[in-house]
Amino acid sequence: MTRVLIWATHLQTDILALALHLDRCRDIALMVVTPDRDIYLHEPCALARRFAAPLLDRNHPATAGLARDFAADVVVADNHVPPKGMAPRLFYMWHGMGWKARSALDLKVFYHQVRQLTGHDPRDPNPCFRAQCYGPTDRAWRVRNWGLPASACVPIGMCFADLLLDPPYAREDLAGHYRIDVARRKTVLLAITWHYGGIFAQKPGLGRMLRSLIGRSAAQCEDIVFLDRIIARVGSSGANLLICLHDRHRYDPAFLTMVEQRARAHDFIEIRFKNEHPDNMADLLVADVMISNLSSFLAYHYLLRRPALHILPADPDSARIERQMMLFSRIRLRRGLARGAAWMLDPHDTGGPIVRTPDEAMRALDAALDDPQSGREPTGRWLEKHIPMLDGKACERFRQAIVEFCAAG
């Protein structure tokens, strides 16, 4: 019996799919730790698929002791590395397959945390660290740019694909979980990553100058124009606008005020924050079209072969890319990254049309709503290139890799 501790950033996507699979495996003893446990328990996935394993809230004062007493052989984490003493081994997962590269500072913290947990630097071949890889692209990146040994990078595929393509509920089951009418109206999903503070990246220099003159950054002004155009077009087409965001605290307050004011004014708009609605599988199932500024959420949407529009949040050929970062999950800072350090994937390498202006977005959105099959070919090409092992067996491959990892010593 292999003892596995799941240490989830949020119980969703890949780590959720893996946890649900391991929960049914007779050779696995499982414990799952997640933030906001009670919120998750009211989500559609939790109601459809109950865990037999203990499910603990990461923020509860008793959780750390219970997790250590569980005496796991390995801990599986998808972003935040757990503290020392949780397990002698770490199997690390991607936190979504996207375009943005992890910063040098993030990697420095990651190396330190892995050493604290396992006693080994993950860049050195050792028996205590493995990393899951979706396919050839991210595996090459982990080896070349993260400095991880190729032997530690295990090609597994996308666990969430197993769950999303065979979900425990259907779109028609979700009507009661949304304010908007997801059963009878088409839904446009606007997924905005927090790494730019809003929809578009702030331009260095100009943004600061405009903020001092008119109280808003150039990017915020651009965001307002873009969002108002999207709202008008979605409303005139008789569709919903579902706005999916990361944890509320990660966004600039001025950006949130702008978005929430507009949502209150229209009954066809709904906003969802990751920490308040962790089951984003439901959001994917109700979405007919996705618009995003290169959030990794796009790769999951591609699995359904539905149209996606890609906002370039900044000129990808610019010498420096503006990004937002957070210290201790509380302090928002802006920093410029050299172009070569900003991207893991070429931002032009997408599974659908790229839009740079509101006019381009309106034309592409009209085309996507008119032809729901238009996403099949571009999303299929992207997935074949970057995540080729879509055979419904990724979770089982992960289980086998965990068992072999722990048995090796």
C-alpha positions, 0 to 999 in steps of 0.5 A: 500500500502506497501512502499519498498526500495530495497538497492542492493549491485549489482542488481543481483541474489536474490535481483534482482529477488525480485525487479522484482517481487515486481515491478509487485505487485499492493499492493507494492510501490517500489523504487530501489537503486543500484550502477552503474545504467547506467551499469545495464541498458545496461545488458540483464536483464534490456533490457528484463525486464524494471522497472516501479519503480524508479531506482536510482544510489546509488552513485549519490549525489541526491539519499540519499535525494530521498530515504528518501523522498520516506518514505519507510515502510521497506528497503530490503538489501542484504549485505550493510546496508543503512544509518540511515533514509532510513526506520524504518524497515530492512528486510535483505537478504543473499548475496548468499548461500555459505560455507564461514562464516562471520567474527566476525569483519563483524558481529560486524559492521553489528550489529552496522549498524542495530542499527543505522538504526532501533534503535534496536540490531538485536540480540534482538527480536524487531518489526523492523528487519527480515532476509530472510533464504534459508532453514534449514541450513542457518537459524540454522546458523543465530540463533546459530552463529549470535545470531539472534532470531529464530522469526526474521529468516523467511524461504523464499527460494531462490528468484533467483531460481524463475527468473533463472528457468524462465528467461526473455531471452534464451541462444541463445539471448546472443550471442551479449553480449559476445566476446566469441562464447557462441552460438556454443561452450561449455563454462566452467565458472571459478568463483573465489571468492576474499576472498583468493586473487586468486584461492588458499589461501596463506599459512602462513609463506611459502608464505611470505618467497617465495614472498621475494625470487622470487617476488610471493607468493606460492599461486600465483605460484600455481594459475599460474600453475592451470590456465595455465592447465585449459586454455590448456585443455579448448582450446584443447576441443574446448570450451570457458573459461568464467572467472567471478570475483567480483569487480575489486578492490577487487583482488590482482593486481598481480593476475589480471595481470596474468589472463588478460595477458592470456585472451588477448592471447586467443580468447576463453577466456573472463573475466567479473567483477561483477561491470562491468557486473552485470547481471550474470544470463547470465553467468549462462545460457551460462555455461555448467560447473562451476569451483570455489574455493567455491564461493557462485555463485556455489549454483545458478549454481546448480539450472540448474543441470549442473556439477560443480567442487570445488577447495578447496582453502586451507586445510579445516582441517588446524588449521587456514585458510588464508582469505583476507579482505578489509577495507573501500572497498579499503585496502586489508588485510590478516588475519588468522581465526581459522578453526571453525570460517572460515566455515558455511558449511563443505567445503566437503559438495558440489554438485559435485567433489572436486579437490585439484590439477591440475591433479584432475581438468583436469580429472574432467573437462573432465568428466563434458564436456563429460557428461553434465548430471553428475551434476543432481544428486549431485546438486539435493542432495545438494539443497534438503538438504540446499534449499528445497523450490524450487517451484517458489514461493520464491519471493511471499513468500517474498512479503507476509513476507514484508507485514505482517512485516510492518502491525505488527507495 
